[in-house]
Each structure stands twice: as structure tokens, then as C-alpha cells.
């Protein structure tokens, strides 16, 4: 069976696979554009197609997930785009994020968590203390 997929694919694990810069690009792809199609899963491998920056470019990609304890890691990945032969491109990121949405929790909750994580660099807004009566 495919019971091995019960686990969380953490954002940190996707980032560890592709690097911060590619992760940020892939997150933007995932968030604003509906570019991932034909997403499927077979065992521990997820596959999809992703539309590139030009409408004529459609890439095929896959990622092999591996479970360690209760966390899923991206063990290997590939994309047919010009820079995707090592599987560390933004298209792989977008696919992993879409898959993650479909497999855990509601999209809105996930997206909020993702935004918080990607906004960590920004200074905190001062929070006014409530008066204690």
C-alpha cells in the first residue's frame, strides 16, 4: 500500500532541497499562478506538469519523497526545464507546495502559514500592550 505518505512535507525540507533563492521563486509561482497540472502520486513519487514563463513551455517534473520519522523529505527530483536537471528549480517547489496543500489541511490555513514563514525577514510591527484594568 501507499501508507508511507502519511507525514508532513515541511517547507524547510523543500527549501533544503532547492535552496532559498529557488524556493522563493517557486513560492511566487505557487501562490499567484495556477501553473501546475496533471498532479499525480504513485508510491512515494509525485509527478506533474508545469507551465513555464512562456505559454508555449510546459515542463514535466517529478519528486521522490522519503519519510524520516514523521517528516517527509525531498530525496530526489527532476524537471525538464533548462535549469531543472538537478531538480532544484522553482517548478519543483511549486509542485511540492501544491501537493502539500492537497494532502494536509485546508489551503487557506496552509497559505497563511507559508506567508508567515516567507515574511520572517521583515521587521515586526510594534504591538501595543493592552491596559490591564
Beta strands, then each sheet from edge to edge (+ up, - down):
strand 1: 8-9
strand 2: 36-42
strand 3: 45-51
strand 4: 58-68
strand 5: 71-79
sheet 1: 1+ 5+ 4- 3+ 2-
end
